[in-house]
Amino acid sequence: MTKPTDIFVTAQVAQALGRLSLAQHGQFNRLVEAIRMAPQAGQVYARDGQDRLLRIISAADVHLVYTITYRVARDHIFLVDLVVAEWSPNHVDMS
């Protein structure tokens, strides 16, 4: 059984959520569920001003930046940024 995880959003993320299309909102919901199931699934992105590790996880054009706080009873995941940008990798094998 996995430990319960609470998801929190910053005001910036809450505001960005209001601008998402229906399809993007679906991407957001799937990303949140993926983070809830495997918090370390995102790639290391940066560190914030308090030296906390930030991770990023992406869908087609929705990208979430988050940080994890591990607790004894419940972990906390803070969604600190939501970016909407088309992602087109420039891999040779993907042309």
N, C-alpha and C positions, 0 to 999 in steps of 0.2 A: 504494500500500500504506500502510495506516495504521500509526502508531507503536503498539507494544504498550502496554497500560495495565494497571497493577496496581490491584486494588480491595482496600481495607482497611476493616475495620469496628471501631468502638469497642466496648468492653465493653457499653455501654448498648444499642447496636444488636444485638449478639449476643444479649443477654438478651431483647430485644423480639422477635427472630426466633422464639424458642421459644414465644411466645404467639400467633403468627399462625395463622389457619385455613388450610386447604389453598388456598382461593381467594385469600386475601391473600398467601400465599407465592408463588403464581403471579404476582400483581401485582408483588411485590417483585422477582422474577427478571426480569420484563419491564422494569421500571424500571432495574435494574442494567445490562441489555444496552443499553438506550437511552442510558444515561450513557456506557457503554463506547464506543458508536459515535459519539456526539456529546456530549462532556463539557460543552459550554457550552449544552446544550439547556434546562437548568433555569433558572428565573427567579431573579434576584438576590433574596436573602432578607434578609441582614444581614451583619455582620462579627463575627468572634469576638474574644476577648480579646487575641489577637495580631495583630489587624487583617487577618486573612485573609478574603477574600470567601467567603461561604457562599451556596450556591444551593439551591433546592428544586425537586423534580420530583414530580408527583402522578399517582396512578391513582385508581380509584373511591374507595377509602377508605384507601389506603396512601400516605404522603408521606415522601420521603427528603430529608434535608438533608445536603449534602456540600460538600467543598472540593476543589480541584484543585491539585496541585503539578506543574508542568511540569519534566521532566527531558530531558536530551539523548537518552538511549537509550529510556527508558520513562517515561510519565507515571504519577503516583500519584493516585488518587482515594480520599479518606477519607470514608466514610459516618459522619457524626457524630451523626445522630439519625434515628429511625424513628418516625413518628407514625401511629397508626391513628385516623382520624376520618372520618365520612361527610362528603362534600363536596357541598353543594347550592348552586350559585351562584344568587343572587337577580337574575338578568337578566330583564328584562321579556320579551324574546323567547324565553325558555326555559320559559314556564309551560305 
